[in-house]
């Protein structure tokens, strides 16, 4: 079985940084204690675009209007995630200061420059995807 999910790379264009959140450190969730992109599972009857708009609104209270689809990632089940996942990845710009964003899941938010992604607990397949698309993302 393959789970369908969406993620978004939110980029602060002014500082060329990616907005991430630190996941809770619960063994029952994928990648506990890792930094992550926003997003989640696509609900039945929902398109990937509808899903990412809903997820961002739920997770940080931001209404995104025109996210750009970058492509699909396929994640194979491993010790950090108990299922195979097809992830539709989007991007959009964000200019909101951290203190104006209300995080509703996870431990904290932070902006990161591209070179900092190798120094944090961040899934390598996301880092590689960001590097591959860095010109489009502007990071």
Helices and strands as residue ranges (DSSP letters): E 2-12, E 17-22, E 35-36, E 38-41, H 48-60, E 68-75, E 84-93, G 98-100, E 108-113, G 114-119, H 124-132, H 134-137
